[in-house]
């Protein structure tokens, strides 16, 4: 992950709402983009439901096995678990 996005940052390049709005038609319902790696993919938060958690979304199909049917990969159940190794 190169960038962890924020809320109301004053800079659309660093704002989760801006990135989520740009890709809203490709995201599942109740999903937010919270981070990204340049030219590769996004870190997304599925906010609720049985699939709630943090995922890597390979929107650019960087992985050989990513395709239109499968390009989102589970990372962890909670944001706390995701951020723990970073802080």
HTML snippet that shows the backbone in 3Dmol.js (N, CA, C, O; Angstrom):
<script src="https://3Dmol.org/build/3Dmol-min.js"></script>
<div id="view" style="width:600px;height:400px;position:relative"></div>
<script>
const pdb = `
ATOM      1  N   UNK A   1       0.849  -1.165   0.000  1.00  0.00           N
ATOM      2  CA  UNK A   1       0.000   0.000   0.000  1.00  0.00           C
ATOM      3  C   UNK A   1       0.894   1.226   0.000  1.00  0.00           C
ATOM      4  O   UNK A   1       1.809   1.344   0.816  1.00  0.00           O
ATOM      5  N   UNK A   2       0.622   2.134  -0.919  1.00  0.00           N
ATOM      6  CA  UNK A   2       1.393   3.370  -0.995  1.00  0.00           C
ATOM      7  C   UNK A   2       0.721   4.525  -0.257  1.00  0.00           C
ATOM      8  O   UNK A   2       1.399   5.363   0.338  1.00  0.00           O
ATOM      9  N   UNK A   3      -0.612   4.569  -0.297  1.00  0.00           N
ATOM     10  CA  UNK A   3      -1.354   5.681   0.292  1.00  0.00           C
ATOM     11  C   UNK A   3      -2.501   5.149   1.146  1.00  0.00           C
ATOM     12  O   UNK A   3      -3.284   4.317   0.688  1.00  0.00           O
ATOM     13  N   UNK A   4      -2.599   5.623   2.375  1.00  0.00           N
ATOM     14  CA  UNK A   4      -3.767   5.392   3.210  1.00  0.00           C
ATOM     15  C   UNK A   4      -4.575   6.685   3.153  1.00  0.00           C
ATOM     16  O   UNK A   4      -4.100   7.740   3.573  1.00  0.00           O
ATOM     17  N   UNK A   5      -5.790   6.599   2.636  1.00  0.00           N
ATOM     18  CA  UNK A   5      -6.613   7.776   2.403  1.00  0.00           C
ATOM     19  C   UNK A   5      -7.277   8.254   3.687  1.00  0.00           C
ATOM     20  O   UNK A   5      -7.398   7.503   4.655  1.00  0.00           O
ATOM     21  N   UNK A   6      -7.706   9.517   3.682  1.00  0.00           N
ATOM     22  CA  UNK A   6      -8.363  10.108   4.834  1.00  0.00           C
ATOM     23  C   UNK A   6      -9.741  10.649   4.473  1.00  0.00           C
ATOM     24  O   UNK A   6     -10.227  10.465   3.357  1.00  0.00           O
ATOM     25  N   UNK A   7     -10.351  11.312   5.430  1.00  0.00           N
ATOM     26  CA  UNK A   7     -11.673  11.910   5.270  1.00  0.00           C
ATOM     27  C   UNK A   7     -11.532  13.419   5.387  1.00  0.00           C
ATOM     28  O   UNK A   7     -10.888  13.921   6.308  1.00  0.00           O
ATOM     29  N   UNK A   8     -12.144  14.146   4.438  1.00  0.00           N
ATOM     30  CA  UNK A   8     -12.092  15.618   4.449  1.00  0.00           C
ATOM     31  C   UNK A   8     -10.661  16.137   4.572  1.00  0.00           C
ATOM     32  O   UNK A   8     -10.364  16.983   5.416  1.00  0.00           O
ATOM     33  N   UNK A   9      -9.789  15.621   3.723  1.00  0.00           N
ATOM     34  CA  UNK A   9      -8.377  16.001   3.784  1.00  0.00           C
ATOM     35  C   UNK A   9      -8.091  17.354   3.153  1.00  0.00           C
ATOM     36  O   UNK A   9      -7.051  17.958   3.415  1.00  0.00           O
ATOM     37  N   UNK A  10      -9.019  17.836   2.315  1.00  0.00           N
ATOM     38  CA  UNK A  10      -8.773  19.071   1.582  1.00  0.00           C
ATOM     39  C   UNK A  10      -7.980  18.832   0.312  1.00  0.00           C
ATOM     40  O   UNK A  10      -7.699  19.771  -0.433  1.00  0.00           O
ATOM     41  N   UNK A  11      -7.622  17.596   0.062  1.00  0.00           N
ATOM     42  CA  UNK A  11      -6.868  17.218  -1.132  1.00  0.00           C
ATOM     43  C   UNK A  11      -7.549  15.983  -1.721  1.00  0.00           C
ATOM     44  O   UNK A  11      -7.512  14.913  -1.114  1.00  0.00           O
ATOM     45  N   UNK A  12      -8.169  16.117  -2.894  1.00  0.00           N
ATOM     46  CA  UNK A  12      -8.932  15.007  -3.475  1.00  0.00           C
ATOM     47  C   UNK A  12      -8.066  13.785  -3.764  1.00  0.00           C
ATOM     48  O   UNK A  12      -8.585  12.670  -3.818  1.00  0.00           O
ATOM     49  N   UNK A  13      -6.770  13.965  -3.948  1.00  0.00           N
ATOM     50  CA  UNK A  13      -5.875  12.832  -4.181  1.00  0.00           C
ATOM     51  C   UNK A  13      -5.692  11.972  -2.932  1.00  0.00           C
ATOM     52  O   UNK A  13      -5.254  10.825  -3.022  1.00  0.00           O
ATOM     53  N   UNK A  14      -6.027  12.525  -1.773  1.00  0.00           N
ATOM     54  CA  UNK A  14      -5.830  11.825  -0.509  1.00  0.00           C
ATOM     55  C   UNK A  14      -7.127  11.543   0.223  1.00  0.00           C
ATOM     56  O   UNK A  14      -7.106  11.137   1.385  1.00  0.00           O
ATOM     57  N   UNK A  15      -8.258  11.754  -0.441  1.00  0.00           N
ATOM     58  CA  UNK A  15      -9.560  11.682   0.204  1.00  0.00           C
ATOM     59  C   UNK A  15     -10.347  10.435  -0.213  1.00  0.00           C
ATOM     60  O   UNK A  15     -10.540  10.191  -1.405  1.00  0.00           O
ATOM     61  N   UNK A  16     -10.797   9.654   0.759  1.00  0.00           N
ATOM     62  CA  UNK A  16     -11.530   8.421   0.473  1.00  0.00           C
ATOM     63  C   UNK A  16     -12.813   8.671  -0.311  1.00  0.00           C
ATOM     64  O   UNK A  16     -13.175   7.876  -1.179  1.00  0.00           O
ATOM     65  N   UNK A  17     -13.504   9.771  -0.011  1.00  0.00           N
ATOM     66  CA  UNK A  17     -14.751  10.066  -0.733  1.00  0.00           C
ATOM     67  C   UNK A  17     -14.498  10.308  -2.214  1.00  0.00           C
ATOM     68  O   UNK A  17     -15.265   9.839  -3.054  1.00  0.00           O
ATOM     69  N   UNK A  18     -13.455  11.020  -2.539  1.00  0.00           N
ATOM     70  CA  UNK A  18     -13.124  11.321  -3.929  1.00  0.00           C
ATOM     71  C   UNK A  18     -12.815  10.044  -4.719  1.00  0.00           C
ATOM     72  O   UNK A  18     -13.343   9.843  -5.813  1.00  0.00           O
ATOM     73  N   UNK A  19     -11.960   9.189  -4.161  1.00  0.00           N
ATOM     74  CA  UNK A  19     -11.609   7.934  -4.834  1.00  0.00           C
ATOM     75  C   UNK A  19     -12.813   7.004  -4.950  1.00  0.00           C
ATOM     76  O   UNK A  19     -13.026   6.385  -5.992  1.00  0.00           O
ATOM     77  N   UNK A  20     -13.598   6.909  -3.882  1.00  0.00           N
ATOM     78  CA  UNK A  20     -14.780   6.050  -3.904  1.00  0.00           C
ATOM     79  C   UNK A  20     -15.774   6.556  -4.940  1.00  0.00           C
ATOM     80  O   UNK A  20     -16.346   5.754  -5.678  1.00  0.00           O
ATOM     81  N   UNK A  21     -15.994   7.868  -5.014  1.00  0.00           N
ATOM     82  CA  UNK A  21     -16.902   8.437  -6.011  1.00  0.00           C
ATOM     83  C   UNK A  21     -16.439   8.130  -7.438  1.00  0.00           C
ATOM     84  O   UNK A  21     -17.260   7.854  -8.313  1.00  0.00           O
ATOM     85  N   UNK A  22     -15.127   8.177  -7.669  1.00  0.00           N
ATOM     86  CA  UNK A  22     -14.592   7.894  -9.009  1.00  0.00           C
ATOM     87  C   UNK A  22     -14.846   6.457  -9.451  1.00  0.00           C
ATOM     88  O   UNK A  22     -14.995   6.196 -10.645  1.00  0.00           O
ATOM     89  N   UNK A  23     -14.897   5.534  -8.515  1.00  0.00           N
ATOM     90  CA  UNK A  23     -15.023   4.111  -8.846  1.00  0.00           C
ATOM     91  C   UNK A  23     -16.334   3.497  -8.353  1.00  0.00           C
ATOM     92  O   UNK A  23     -16.464   2.273  -8.323  1.00  0.00           O
ATOM     93  N   UNK A  24     -17.301   4.323  -7.967  1.00  0.00           N
ATOM     94  CA  UNK A  24     -18.526   3.842  -7.341  1.00  0.00           C
ATOM     95  C   UNK A  24     -19.259   2.795  -8.187  1.00  0.00           C
ATOM     96  O   UNK A  24     -19.844   1.862  -7.636  1.00  0.00           O
ATOM     97  N   UNK A  25     -19.236   2.934  -9.493  1.00  0.00           N
ATOM     98  CA  UNK A  25     -19.962   1.983 -10.346  1.00  0.00           C
ATOM     99  C   UNK A  25     -19.306   0.604 -10.368  1.00  0.00           C
ATOM    100  O   UNK A  25     -19.944  -0.371 -10.765  1.00  0.00           O
ATOM    101  N   UNK A  26     -18.049   0.508  -9.951  1.00  0.00           N
ATOM    102  CA  UNK A  26     -17.332  -0.764  -9.935  1.00  0.00           C
ATOM    103  C   UNK A  26     -17.290  -1.415  -8.554  1.00  0.00           C
ATOM    104  O   UNK A  26     -16.910  -2.579  -8.424  1.00  0.00           O
ATOM    105  N   UNK A  27     -17.676  -0.667  -7.528  1.00  0.00           N
ATOM    106  CA  UNK A  27     -17.590  -1.166  -6.152  1.00  0.00           C
ATOM    107  C   UNK A  27     -18.878  -1.868  -5.732  1.00  0.00           C
ATOM    108  O   UNK A  27     -19.959  -1.572  -6.241  1.00  0.00           O
ATOM    109  N   UNK A  28     -18.740  -2.800  -4.799  1.00  0.00           N
ATOM    110  CA  UNK A  28     -19.912  -3.415  -4.182  1.00  0.00           C
ATOM    111  C   UNK A  28     -20.612  -2.381  -3.307  1.00  0.00           C
ATOM    112  O   UNK A  28     -20.014  -1.384  -2.902  1.00  0.00           O
ATOM    113  N   UNK A  29     -21.870  -2.630  -3.028  1.00  0.00           N
ATOM    114  CA  UNK A  29     -22.617  -1.755  -2.138  1.00  0.00           C
ATOM    115  C   UNK A  29     -21.942  -1.729  -0.764  1.00  0.00           C
ATOM    116  O   UNK A  29     -21.444  -2.754  -0.298  1.00  0.00           O
ATOM    117  N   UNK A  30     -21.926  -0.578  -0.126  1.00  0.00           N
ATOM    118  CA  UNK A  30     -21.332  -0.377   1.205  1.00  0.00           C
ATOM    119  C   UNK A  30     -19.826  -0.606   1.226  1.00  0.00           C
ATOM    120  O   UNK A  30     -19.283  -1.051   2.237  1.00  0.00           O
ATOM    121  N   UNK A  31     -19.149  -0.309   0.131  1.00  0.00           N
ATOM    122  CA  UNK A  31     -17.703  -0.468   0.040  1.00  0.00           C
ATOM    123  C   UNK A  31     -17.061   0.898  -0.179  1.00  0.00           C
ATOM    124  O   UNK A  31     -17.550   1.704  -0.971  1.00  0.00           O
ATOM    125  N   UNK A  32     -15.954   1.152   0.534  1.00  0.00           N
ATOM    126  CA  UNK A  32     -15.200   2.394   0.407  1.00  0.00           C
ATOM    127  C   UNK A  32     -13.752   2.090   0.067  1.00  0.00           C
ATOM    128  O   UNK A  32     -13.182   1.117   0.559  1.00  0.00           O
ATOM    129  N   UNK A  33     -13.162   2.919  -0.769  1.00  0.00           N
ATOM    130  CA  UNK A  33     -11.722   2.826  -1.020  1.00  0.00           C
ATOM    131  C   UNK A  33     -11.022   3.573   0.106  1.00  0.00           C
ATOM    132  O   UNK A  33     -11.287   4.753   0.335  1.00  0.00           O
ATOM    133  N   UNK A  34     -10.127   2.881   0.809  1.00  0.00           N
ATOM    134  CA  UNK A  34      -9.429   3.505   1.941  1.00  0.00           C
ATOM    135  C   UNK A  34      -7.922   3.635   1.708  1.00  0.00           C
ATOM    136  O   UNK A  34      -7.224   4.270   2.499  1.00  0.00           O
ATOM    137  N   UNK A  35      -7.430   3.047   0.644  1.00  0.00           N
ATOM    138  CA  UNK A  35      -6.008   3.129   0.335  1.00  0.00           C
ATOM    139  C   UNK A  35      -5.732   2.611  -1.057  1.00  0.00           C
ATOM    140  O   UNK A  35      -6.594   1.985  -1.674  1.00  0.00           O
ATOM    141  N   UNK A  36      -4.533   2.869  -1.554  1.00  0.00           N
ATOM    142  CA  UNK A  36      -4.184   2.325  -2.868  1.00  0.00           C
ATOM    143  C   UNK A  36      -2.678   2.167  -3.021  1.00  0.00           C
ATOM    144  O   UNK A  36      -1.878   2.766  -2.303  1.00  0.00           O
ATOM    145  N   UNK A  37      -2.339   1.340  -3.981  1.00  0.00           N
ATOM    146  CA  UNK A  37      -0.946   1.225  -4.393  1.00  0.00           C
ATOM    147  C   UNK A  37      -0.898   1.720  -5.833  1.00  0.00           C
ATOM    148  O   UNK A  37      -1.702   1.305  -6.667  1.00  0.00           O
ATOM    149  N   UNK A  38       0.027   2.588  -6.112  1.00  0.00           N
ATOM    150  CA  UNK A  38       0.093   3.222  -7.423  1.00  0.00           C
ATOM    151  C   UNK A  38       0.071   2.193  -8.544  1.00  0.00           C
ATOM    152  O   UNK A  38       0.870   1.257  -8.563  1.00  0.00           O
ATOM    153  N   UNK A  39      -0.859   2.384  -9.480  1.00  0.00           N
ATOM    154  CA  UNK A  39      -0.976   1.607 -10.707  1.00  0.00           C
ATOM    155  C   UNK A  39      -1.280   0.128 -10.501  1.00  0.00           C
ATOM    156  O   UNK A  39      -1.148  -0.657 -11.440  1.00  0.00           O
ATOM    157  N   UNK A  40      -1.681  -0.269  -9.308  1.00  0.00           N
ATOM    158  CA  UNK A  40      -1.921  -1.695  -9.101  1.00  0.00           C
ATOM    159  C   UNK A  40      -3.309  -1.989  -8.580  1.00  0.00           C
ATOM    160  O   UNK A  40      -4.039  -2.757  -9.207  1.00  0.00           O
ATOM    161  N   UNK A  41      -3.699  -1.419  -7.473  1.00  0.00           N
ATOM    162  CA  UNK A  41      -4.982  -1.757  -6.892  1.00  0.00           C
ATOM    163  C   UNK A  41      -5.323  -0.883  -5.709  1.00  0.00           C
ATOM    164  O   UNK A  41      -4.618   0.072  -5.386  1.00  0.00           O
ATOM    165  N   UNK A  42      -6.424  -1.235  -5.072  1.00  0.00           N
ATOM    166  CA  UNK A  42      -6.951  -0.453  -3.968  1.00  0.00           C
ATOM    167  C   UNK A  42      -7.136  -1.323  -2.730  1.00  0.00           C
ATOM    168  O   UNK A  42      -7.341  -2.533  -2.824  1.00  0.00           O
ATOM    169  N   UNK A  43      -7.058  -0.685  -1.582  1.00  0.00           N
ATOM    170  CA  UNK A  43      -7.475  -1.295  -0.320  1.00  0.00           C
ATOM    171  C   UNK A  43      -8.896  -0.793  -0.091  1.00  0.00           C
ATOM    172  O   UNK A  43      -9.132   0.414  -0.058  1.00  0.00           O
ATOM    173  N   UNK A  44      -9.836  -1.712   0.065  1.00  0.00           N
ATOM    174  CA  UNK A  44     -11.231  -1.326   0.232  1.00  0.00           C
ATOM    175  C   UNK A  44     -11.788  -1.883   1.537  1.00  0.00           C
ATOM    176  O   UNK A  44     -11.373  -2.937   2.020  1.00  0.00           O
ATOM    177  N   UNK A  45     -12.736  -1.141   2.087  1.00  0.00           N
ATOM    178  CA  UNK A  45     -13.426  -1.526   3.305  1.00  0.00           C
ATOM    179  C   UNK A  45     -14.861  -1.877   2.945  1.00  0.00           C
ATOM    180  O   UNK A  45     -15.618  -1.022   2.483  1.00  0.00           O
ATOM    181  N   UNK A  46     -15.233  -3.129   3.156  1.00  0.00           N
ATOM    182  CA  UNK A  46     -16.631  -3.554   3.035  1.00  0.00           C
ATOM    183  C   UNK A  46     -17.246  -3.293   4.398  1.00  0.00           C
ATOM    184  O   UNK A  46     -16.920  -3.971   5.372  1.00  0.00           O
ATOM    185  N   UNK A  47     -18.139  -2.309   4.468  1.00  0.00           N
ATOM    186  CA  UNK A  47     -18.581  -1.762   5.755  1.00  0.00           C
ATOM    187  C   UNK A  47     -19.525  -2.651   6.547  1.00  0.00           C
ATOM    188  O   UNK A  47     -19.520  -2.589   7.776  1.00  0.00           O
ATOM    189  N   UNK A  48     -20.322  -3.463   5.901  1.00  0.00           N
ATOM    190  CA  UNK A  48     -21.290  -4.255   6.650  1.00  0.00           C
ATOM    191  C   UNK A  48     -21.672  -5.502   5.867  1.00  0.00           C
ATOM    192  O   UNK A  48     -21.280  -5.681   4.714  1.00  0.00           O
ATOM    193  N   UNK A  49     -22.445  -6.354   6.521  1.00  0.00           N
ATOM    194  CA  UNK A  49     -22.871  -7.592   5.898  1.00  0.00           C
ATOM    195  C   UNK A  49     -21.944  -8.740   6.223  1.00  0.00           C
ATOM    196  O   UNK A  49     -20.965  -8.574   6.950  1.00  0.00           O
ATOM    197  N   UNK A  50     -22.251  -9.899   5.686  1.00  0.00           N
ATOM    198  CA  UNK A  50     -21.455 -11.095   5.989  1.00  0.00           C
ATOM    199  C   UNK A  50     -20.057 -11.028   5.397  1.00  0.00           C
ATOM    200  O   UNK A  50     -19.169 -11.756   5.840  1.00  0.00           O
ATOM    201  N   UNK A  51     -19.840 -10.170   4.404  1.00  0.00           N
ATOM    202  CA  UNK A  51     -18.514 -10.021   3.795  1.00  0.00           C
ATOM    203  C   UNK A  51     -17.748  -8.823   4.334  1.00  0.00           C
ATOM    204  O   UNK A  51     -16.763  -8.405   3.726  1.00  0.00           O
ATOM    205  N   UNK A  52     -18.180  -8.259   5.468  1.00  0.00           N
ATOM    206  CA  UNK A  52     -17.508  -7.089   6.037  1.00  0.00           C
ATOM    207  C   UNK A  52     -16.039  -7.391   6.297  1.00  0.00           C
ATOM    208  O   UNK A  52     -15.686  -8.479   6.753  1.00  0.00           O
ATOM    209  N   UNK A  53     -15.193  -6.417   6.003  1.00  0.00           N
ATOM    210  CA  UNK A  53     -13.770  -6.567   6.233  1.00  0.00           C
ATOM    211  C   UNK A  53     -12.957  -5.696   5.300  1.00  0.00           C
ATOM    212  O   UNK A  53     -13.492  -4.831   4.607  1.00  0.00           O
ATOM    213  N   UNK A  54     -11.656  -5.937   5.292  1.00  0.00           N
ATOM    214  CA  UNK A  54     -10.711  -5.206   4.460  1.00  0.00           C
ATOM    215  C   UNK A  54     -10.255  -6.144   3.341  1.00  0.00           C
ATOM    216  O   UNK A  54      -9.939  -7.311   3.576  1.00  0.00           O
ATOM    217  N   UNK A  55     -10.228  -5.607   2.118  1.00  0.00           N
ATOM    218  CA  UNK A  55      -9.885  -6.390   0.938  1.00  0.00           C
ATOM    219  C   UNK A  55      -8.889  -5.637   0.064  1.00  0.00           C
ATOM    220  O   UNK A  55      -8.807  -4.410   0.117  1.00  0.00           O
ATOM    221  N   UNK A  56      -8.135  -6.381  -0.739  1.00  0.00           N
ATOM    222  CA  UNK A  56      -7.334  -5.805  -1.809  1.00  0.00           C
ATOM    223  C   UNK A  56      -8.132  -5.986  -3.090  1.00  0.00           C
ATOM    224  O   UNK A  56      -8.539  -7.101  -3.419  1.00  0.00           O
ATOM    225  N   UNK A  57      -8.356  -4.899  -3.814  1.00  0.00           N
ATOM    226  CA  UNK A  57      -9.089  -4.931  -5.076  1.00  0.00           C
ATOM    227  C   UNK A  57      -8.098  -4.720  -6.213  1.00  0.00           C
ATOM    228  O   UNK A  57      -7.595  -3.613  -6.402  1.00  0.00           O
ATOM    229  N   UNK A  58      -7.819  -5.754  -6.954  1.00  0.00           N
ATOM    230  CA  UNK A  58      -6.876  -5.727  -8.070  1.00  0.00           C
ATOM    231  C   UNK A  58      -7.595  -5.217  -9.321  1.00  0.00           C
ATOM    232  O   UNK A  58      -7.826  -5.973 -10.265  1.00  0.00           O
ATOM    233  N   UNK A  59      -7.942  -3.946  -9.318  1.00  0.00           N
ATOM    234  CA  UNK A  59      -8.733  -3.380 -10.414  1.00  0.00           C
ATOM    235  C   UNK A  59      -7.967  -3.313 -11.734  1.00  0.00           C
ATOM    236  O   UNK A  59      -8.581  -3.219 -12.797  1.00  0.00           O
ATOM    237  N   UNK A  60      -6.661  -3.358 -11.682  1.00  0.00           N
ATOM    238  CA  UNK A  60      -5.861  -3.300 -12.908  1.00  0.00           C
ATOM    239  C   UNK A  60      -5.400  -4.690 -13.366  1.00  0.00           C
ATOM    240  O   UNK A  60      -4.621  -4.818 -14.310  1.00  0.00           O
ATOM    241  N   UNK A  61      -5.895  -5.724 -12.682  1.00  0.00           N
ATOM    242  CA  UNK A  61      -5.573  -7.122 -13.022  1.00  0.00           C
ATOM    243  C   UNK A  61      -4.057  -7.369 -13.041  1.00  0.00           C
ATOM    244  O   UNK A  61      -3.523  -7.989 -13.960  1.00  0.00           O
ATOM    245  N   UNK A  62      -3.393  -6.872 -12.013  1.00  0.00           N
ATOM    246  CA  UNK A  62      -1.941  -7.057 -11.873  1.00  0.00           C
ATOM    247  C   UNK A  62      -1.589  -8.526 -11.655  1.00  0.00           C
ATOM    248  O   UNK A  62      -0.574  -9.007 -12.159  1.00  0.00           O
ATOM    249  N   UNK A  63      -2.431  -9.238 -10.903  1.00  0.00           N
ATOM    250  CA  UNK A  63      -2.186 -10.656 -10.656  1.00  0.00           C
ATOM    251  C   UNK A  63      -2.641 -11.473 -11.859  1.00  0.00           C
ATOM    252  O   UNK A  63      -3.694 -11.199 -12.434  1.00  0.00           O
ATOM    253  N   UNK A  64      -1.864 -12.463 -12.237  1.00  0.00           N
ATOM    254  CA  UNK A  64      -2.201 -13.300 -13.394  1.00  0.00           C
ATOM    255  C   UNK A  64      -3.551 -13.976 -13.243  1.00  0.00           C
ATOM    256  O   UNK A  64      -4.237 -14.199 -14.239  1.00  0.00           O
ATOM    257  N   UNK A  65      -3.947 -14.305 -12.025  1.00  0.00           N
ATOM    258  CA  UNK A  65      -5.183 -15.038 -11.791  1.00  0.00           C
ATOM    259  C   UNK A  65      -6.391 -14.125 -11.570  1.00  0.00           C
ATOM    260  O   UNK A  65      -7.494 -14.627 -11.355  1.00  0.00           O
ATOM    261  N   UNK A  66      -6.220 -12.806 -11.615  1.00  0.00           N
ATOM    262  CA  UNK A  66      -7.356 -11.893 -11.498  1.00  0.00           C
ATOM    263  C   UNK A  66      -8.102 -11.813 -12.828  1.00  0.00           C
ATOM    264  O   UNK A  66      -7.494 -11.782 -13.898  1.00  0.00           O
ATOM    265  N   UNK A  67      -9.420 -11.781 -12.737  1.00  0.00           N
ATOM    266  CA  UNK A  67     -10.268 -11.609 -13.916  1.00  0.00           C
ATOM    267  C   UNK A  67     -11.547 -10.895 -13.500  1.00  0.00           C
ATOM    268  O   UNK A  67     -11.667 -10.473 -12.350  1.00  0.00           O
ATOM    269  N   UNK A  68     -12.497 -10.752 -14.406  1.00  0.00           N
ATOM    270  CA  UNK A  68     -13.737 -10.036 -14.107  1.00  0.00           C
ATOM    271  C   UNK A  68     -14.553 -10.708 -13.012  1.00  0.00           C
ATOM    272  O   UNK A  68     -15.347 -10.042 -12.347  1.00  0.00           O
ATOM    273  N   UNK A  69     -14.382 -11.987 -12.812  1.00  0.00           N
ATOM    274  CA  UNK A  69     -15.139 -12.728 -11.802  1.00  0.00           C
ATOM    275  C   UNK A  69     -14.464 -12.709 -10.428  1.00  0.00           C
ATOM    276  O   UNK A  69     -15.145 -12.773  -9.405  1.00  0.00           O
ATOM    277  N   UNK A  70     -13.139 -12.622 -10.400  1.00  0.00           N
ATOM    278  CA  UNK A  70     -12.410 -12.659  -9.133  1.00  0.00           C
ATOM    279  C   UNK A  70     -11.200 -11.734  -9.194  1.00  0.00           C
ATOM    280  O   UNK A  70     -10.178 -12.067  -9.794  1.00  0.00           O
ATOM    281  N   UNK A  71     -11.331 -10.578  -8.568  1.00  0.00           N
ATOM    282  CA  UNK A  71     -10.185  -9.671  -8.463  1.00  0.00           C
ATOM    283  C   UNK A  71     -10.195  -8.895  -7.143  1.00  0.00           C
ATOM    284  O   UNK A  71      -9.562  -7.845  -7.032  1.00  0.00           O
ATOM    285  N   UNK A  72     -10.915  -9.414  -6.146  1.00  0.00           N
ATOM    286  CA  UNK A  72     -10.952  -8.827  -4.816  1.00  0.00           C
ATOM    287  C   UNK A  72     -10.550  -9.908  -3.812  1.00  0.00           C
ATOM    288  O   UNK A  72     -11.126 -10.996  -3.794  1.00  0.00           O
ATOM    289  N   UNK A  73      -9.551  -9.595  -2.976  1.00  0.00           N
ATOM    290  CA  UNK A  73      -8.947 -10.591  -2.099  1.00  0.00           C
ATOM    291  C   UNK A  73      -9.015 -10.146  -0.644  1.00  0.00           C
ATOM    292  O   UNK A  73      -8.631  -9.026  -0.308  1.00  0.00           O
ATOM    293  N   UNK A  74      -9.504 -11.028   0.210  1.00  0.00           N
ATOM    294  CA  UNK A  74      -9.663 -10.755   1.633  1.00  0.00           C
ATOM    295  C   UNK A  74      -8.306 -10.539   2.303  1.00  0.00           C
ATOM    296  O   UNK A  74      -7.356 -11.284   2.065  1.00  0.00           O
ATOM    297  N   UNK A  75      -8.235  -9.504   3.144  1.00  0.00           N
ATOM    298  CA  UNK A  75      -7.037  -9.242   3.946  1.00  0.00           C
ATOM    299  C   UNK A  75      -7.300  -9.569   5.408  1.00  0.00           C
ATOM    300  O   UNK A  75      -6.602 -10.397   5.993  1.00  0.00           O
ATOM    301  N   UNK A  76      -8.309  -8.921   6.009  1.00  0.00           N
ATOM    302  CA  UNK A  76      -8.608  -9.128   7.419  1.00  0.00           C
ATOM    303  C   UNK A  76     -10.034  -8.673   7.727  1.00  0.00           C
ATOM    304  O   UNK A  76     -10.675  -8.008   6.914  1.00  0.00           O
ATOM    305  N   UNK A  77     -10.515  -9.039   8.904  1.00  0.00           N
ATOM    306  CA  UNK A  77     -11.899  -8.737   9.285  1.00  0.00           C
ATOM    307  C   UNK A  77     -12.137  -7.292   9.706  1.00  0.00           C
ATOM    308  O   UNK A  77     -13.220  -6.758   9.469  1.00  0.00           O
ATOM    309  N   UNK A  78     -11.154  -6.649  10.321  1.00  0.00           N
ATOM    310  CA  UNK A  78     -11.387  -5.318  10.882  1.00  0.00           C
ATOM    311  C   UNK A  78     -10.287  -4.345  10.487  1.00  0.00           C
ATOM    312  O   UNK A  78      -9.168  -4.737  10.155  1.00  0.00           O
ATOM    313  N   UNK A  79     -10.639  -3.067  10.534  1.00  0.00           N
ATOM    314  CA  UNK A  79      -9.653  -2.027  10.271  1.00  0.00           C
ATOM    315  C   UNK A  79      -8.561  -2.054  11.337  1.00  0.00           C
ATOM    316  O   UNK A  79      -7.388  -1.841  11.030  1.00  0.00           O
ATOM    317  N   UNK A  80      -8.937  -2.312  12.574  1.00  0.00           N
ATOM    318  CA  UNK A  80      -7.950  -2.395  13.670  1.00  0.00           C
ATOM    319  C   UNK A  80      -6.898  -3.467  13.380  1.00  0.00           C
ATOM    320  O   UNK A  80      -5.706  -3.232  13.577  1.00  0.00           O
ATOM    321  N   UNK A  81      -7.325  -4.625  12.920  1.00  0.00           N
ATOM    322  CA  UNK A  81      -6.375  -5.692  12.579  1.00  0.00           C
ATOM    323  C   UNK A  81      -5.506  -5.300  11.393  1.00  0.00           C
ATOM    324  O   UNK A  81      -4.330  -5.659  11.336  1.00  0.00           O
ATOM    325  N   UNK A  82      -6.081  -4.562  10.443  1.00  0.00           N
ATOM    326  CA  UNK A  82      -5.345  -4.130   9.261  1.00  0.00           C
ATOM    327  C   UNK A  82      -4.253  -3.118   9.616  1.00  0.00           C
ATOM    328  O   UNK A  82      -3.129  -3.208   9.123  1.00  0.00           O
ATOM    329  N   UNK A  83      -4.593  -2.167  10.464  1.00  0.00           N
ATOM    330  CA  UNK A  83      -3.676  -1.075  10.773  1.00  0.00           C
ATOM    331  C   UNK A  83      -2.630  -1.441  11.836  1.00  0.00           C
ATOM    332  O   UNK A  83      -1.585  -0.796  11.930  1.00  0.00           O
ATOM    333  N   UNK A  84      -2.910  -2.461  12.622  1.00  0.00           N
ATOM    334  CA  UNK A  84      -2.030  -2.844  13.730  1.00  0.00           C
ATOM    335  C   UNK A  84      -0.547  -3.001  13.317  1.00  0.00           C
ATOM    336  O   UNK A  84       0.317  -2.468  14.013  1.00  0.00           O
ATOM    337  N   UNK A  85      -0.219  -3.702  12.228  1.00  0.00           N
ATOM    338  CA  UNK A  85       1.202  -3.843  11.869  1.00  0.00           C
ATOM    339  C   UNK A  85       1.842  -2.546  11.363  1.00  0.00           C
ATOM    340  O   UNK A  85       3.067  -2.431  11.323  1.00  0.00           O
ATOM    341  N   UNK A  86       1.015  -1.577  10.980  1.00  0.00           N
ATOM    342  CA  UNK A  86       1.534  -0.327  10.419  1.00  0.00           C
ATOM    343  C   UNK A  86       1.920   0.657  11.518  1.00  0.00           C
ATOM    344  O   UNK A  86       2.868   1.428  11.366  1.00  0.00           O
ATOM    345  N   UNK A  87       1.179   0.627  12.630  1.00  0.00           N
ATOM    346  CA  UNK A  87       1.443   1.620  13.690  1.00  0.00           C
ATOM    347  C   UNK A  87       2.368   1.083  14.766  1.00  0.00           C
ATOM    348  O   UNK A  87       2.683   1.794  15.720  1.00  0.00           O
TER     349      UNK A  87
END
`;
const viewer = $3Dmol.createViewer("view");
viewer.addModel(pdb, "pdb");
viewer.setStyle({}, {cartoon: {color: "spectrum"}});
viewer.zoomTo();
viewer.render();
</script>
